[in-house]
Amino acid sequence: MKICIYGAGAIGGLMAAKLAAKGDTEVTVIARGPHLAAMQASGLKLISDGQESITRPRCVATAEEAGPQDYVLITLKAHSLPGVARQMQPLLGPQTTIVSAVNGIPWWYFYKLPGPYEDRRVASVDPDGALWEALHPSRVLGCIIYPAADVPEPGVVNHTYGDRFSLGEPDGSRSERAGALSAALVAAGFKAPVRPKIRDEIWVKLWGNLAFNPLSALTGATLDVITGEGELRAVCRAMMLEAQAIAEALGTRFAIDVDKRIAGGAEVGAHKTSMLQDLERGRPMEIDALLGVIVELSELVDQPAPTCRTVLALLRTRARLAGCY
């Protein structure tokens, strides 16, 4: 099995390190800058559960160097994807599966979704339809990321929480390609269930991210503070309830309630969200995929989302002032 990880930062690096350590898959990572240089020179160091390990996946800078793959795991930030979709074409053979491990509502969300919105494009994440054309949803296998990790220095991934990557076909089927990737991830030490309703799980993950991430960027607070008792939790809860109404209007069903989802975020502890980390480093943030899309979908299904709208306006202003929007 040939697996390429496109965007081997924290989460991509975690997956690459564990898959490469297993040794029965051909793992290629595509990265850039000092992180790529460090991995090429000294291997990929993973720090997890107090243990350090070094693996040596194939590390390259371009899709041309990598060549066609069986699976391409996209672990980029959502806003980065439109700019590189065309560059990914050399990775795609006739049977290549694209594994969409990107936060937020994905470009393929409405593909094969029964009902009035089937095959609708999501303007917030794919404004001109370029992703739909370059990375056609027929190739896509959905993937939900639950682990938390960071890159403390080039070539090093620090894994702090979680080991689950849920998989699912857009049409809900239990396909051979989903089963094969699940088996490879399980062999590498992850939990990788194949879900029949992957969109429900997309929303449960997004449910927290659409509130936790923006509020952390606006306040500088870590997850334990946001999810604790007080005003931030109240704002967080209001945003999540607005999003729940939107999701349910699209056919999603939530297996847990809002307070249990907030408690799940609290379990991560004093963790800086990825959006706060990006802001502190002057990088673009995943604003539209996590929150802009909520406002877009609220208009689609005619569900009000006043708290989400207000936080989105504040977040965009904060990003512009910081020069990272």
N, C-alpha and C positions, 0 to 999 in steps of 0.2 A: 504494500500500500504506500502510495506517495502522497504525503501531506505537506502542503505549504501554508505557513502562517504569515499572512500579510499584515504587517504592523506589529512586530514582535516587541512591544513595550512590556508593561507589567503583566497583564493577563496573557497576552500572546507568548511572552517569555516563559511564564509558568507552564503553559500547555506544551510549549516546545521542549522545555527541560525534561518534563516527565515522560513525554512521548519518546524523546530521544534516549532516555535512560532505559526504557523498556527494550529498545534495540531491534524490534521486529518491524518497524516502519521506517521509511526513508523520509526524514524530516528536513525541510528547508525553511529557513526564516528569511523574510525580507524586512530589512530595517535600514536605518540611515545614521549618518553622523557619528559621534563618539561612541554611541551604544553599539553600532555595527562594528566599528573598528576594534572595540574592546572584545567583542565576542569572537571576531576573526582571529585576534591575537592570542587570547587566553581562554577561550571557551565561554560558556554561559554558566554563571554561578547562580545556584538557587539556594536561598535560605528559607527553610520551612521546618516548623516544629523543633527549633533549636539545632537543626542539623544543616550542614553545608554540603553541597554536591556540585560537581562541575561536569557538564556534558558538552559535546561538540557537534551540535546539529550543523548542517550546511548553512552558512550565512552569506547572503548576497544582497546586492543593492537594488537589483532590477528584476522584473518578471522575465525578461529575455534570458537572463542568466539561469533562472530557475527552470524554465521550460514547462511543458504541460504536466498537470497534476491530476491525481484522482480526487482529491479534496483540497479546496482553498478555504482556509479559515480566516475570515476577515475580522480582525480585532482592533481596527482603527476606531478613532472617535468618529461619531456620525457625520460631523461637519467636514471631515477630511475626505470622505468617500467620493463625493461627486468629482473632485479634482483628480482622482487617480483611477477611476473606473476604466477609462480607455487604456491606461497603462497596464492594466491587469490582463488584457486579452491574450498575451503569450502563454498564460497559465492555463488557458481554457481549451481542453481537447473536446472531442465530441461527447464524452460521457462525464466530464468534470462536474462535480457537485460544489456549489458555492455554499459555505456554511456561514450564515449571517449572525455573527456574534457581536452585534453592534447595539449599543444602548438605545432605548426609546422605541417609538413606532417606526418600523422599517419601511423601505420603499415598496416592498412587495406585500404589504399588509392586506390589501383588498384582493389579491390574486386568489382565485378560486374560493372566495368568501361568498357563500350563497346569499342572495338578497339584492336589494336595489343598488348597492354600492360595489358590486363585483367588478374587479379590474380597474377601479378608480385609482388615479395617481394621487399620492400624498404630497401636496405642493410644498409643505414646510421642509421636507427632507429631499424631495426630488422635483424642484420647481419647473424644470424644462423636460422632464421625462427621460433624461439621459441615463439615469441608473436603470430604469426599467428596460431600456433598449440594450445597454452595454452588459448588464448583469441580469439577464432575463429571469423573471421569477420561476420559470420552469426548471431552472438549475438549482433553485434555492432550497436549503434545509435550514429551518430556524434553529437558533441556539440561544439559550438564556444563560447569562453569566451570573454566578452567585459568589465566587471567591473574591476576596479583597487582596490586593498586592500593590507594591510600588517599586520603583527603580531608584534606590538610594544613590547609586553611582553607575556609570556606564558598564554594561556587561554583567550587572548584578540585579537579580529579582528577589525581593523580600515578600514572601507569602505570609499573610497575617490571619486569614480567615477563609473558611469554606473550601469545599471540594466538589461542588455539583455544577454540571453543565447540562441543562435539560435540552433535549432535541425534539424536533417535530416537523412533519411535512405540512405545507400550507393547506393541503386537502384533508389532513387528519389520518392519512393511511399509514400503515406500518410497512414501510418500504425496505427493500434489501439494503439500499444505501444508508438509510438511517440505522438499521441494525448493525451493519458493519462498522460504522464510525462509533457507535455506542460501545461495541465490543472492544475496539482499540482504545478508547478513553478509559473504560473500566480496567483493562489490562495495565494501563499506565498509572492506575491508582485513584482515578476520579469516579464519582457517581455520575452516570450519564443515562438517565431514564428517557425513553422515547414517549412523548406525550401525544395523545390524540387531539387535544385542543390547545395547541401551542399559543394561540392568541390570548387565551385566558391567562396563561403564565406570563406572557409579555406584559400584560396589564398589571399583574401582581407585582412584578419587578419594577415596572414604570411607576406604579402607584406610590412607592416610596421615593424613587429618584426625582419625580417631578416636583416634590416638595422638599426633600432633604437637601438636594444639590443646590437649588436656587437660594434657599434660606441660609445655607452655609456660606455661599459666596457673598450674600448681602451682609451677613453678620460676622463672619469669621469663626462661627461656632462649629464645634465637632458634633458628631452624631449623638453622643450622650447628652449634650446640652439641648440640642434641637428636640430630642424625643423625651426629655425630662418634663416634669410638671411646670407649667407656666405659659407665658404668652406665645412663645415660639411654637410650642406643641399645639396650641389652639389654632394658630395660622396654618400650621402643617395639616392639621386634621380637616380644616375647612377646605383647603385645596384638594385634599384626597377625596372628600365626599363629593365635590364638584366633578372630579374626574371619574368617580365611580358611576355617577348618573350618566355621563357621556358614554362610558364603556358599555354599560348595560343597555343603552339605546342602540348600540351596535351589535348586541347579541352576546356580550361577554357575561360570564357568571363568575362571581368571586367566591372562592372556597373558604376564605377567612374574612373576618370583619376588620374594619379600619384600625381598631385599637390593637388587634393582634399583629397587624402589619407594622404598626409603629413600634410595637414591642420587639419585632424582629430586627428592625433597624437599631434599636437600643442595645441588642445583644452584641453588635459589632464593637461597641464601646467608644472610646475617645479617638475616633477615626476621622481624619479629614476626607471629605468627599472628593471625588475626582475633579469636580467643578471648582472647588476651593483650591485644590492643588494647581489646576490650570491657571486660575486667576493670579495666584501668588507667583507663578512663573511667567506671567505675561503671555499666556497662550490662549488661543480662541477656545471658547467654552461651548458645550453641547446644548445651547439654549433652545434652538428650534426643535430638535429631535425629542427633547424632554418636556418642554413647556410650550413653545410656540405651536406645536402640533396639537396640544390640548385645546388651545383657543381655536385653531382651525377646525377641529372635529366638533367643538361645541357649536359652531355655526352650522356645520353640516347637519347635525341632528337636532338643532334648535334647543339646546340645553344651556342655560346661563352658567357662566363661570367667572363671576366678578372678582373673586379673590385671586384666581389664577391670572386673570388679565392684569390686575394691579401689580402682582409680583413680577410678571413678565415685563411690564413697562419699567419697573425699578431695576430689574436685572439687566435689561438692555442698556439702560442709562449707565449703570455701574460698569458694564463691559466697555462701553464707548469711552468713558472717562479713563479707564485703565488701558485703553488702546488694544483690547483683545476681543473685538466683535466685528 
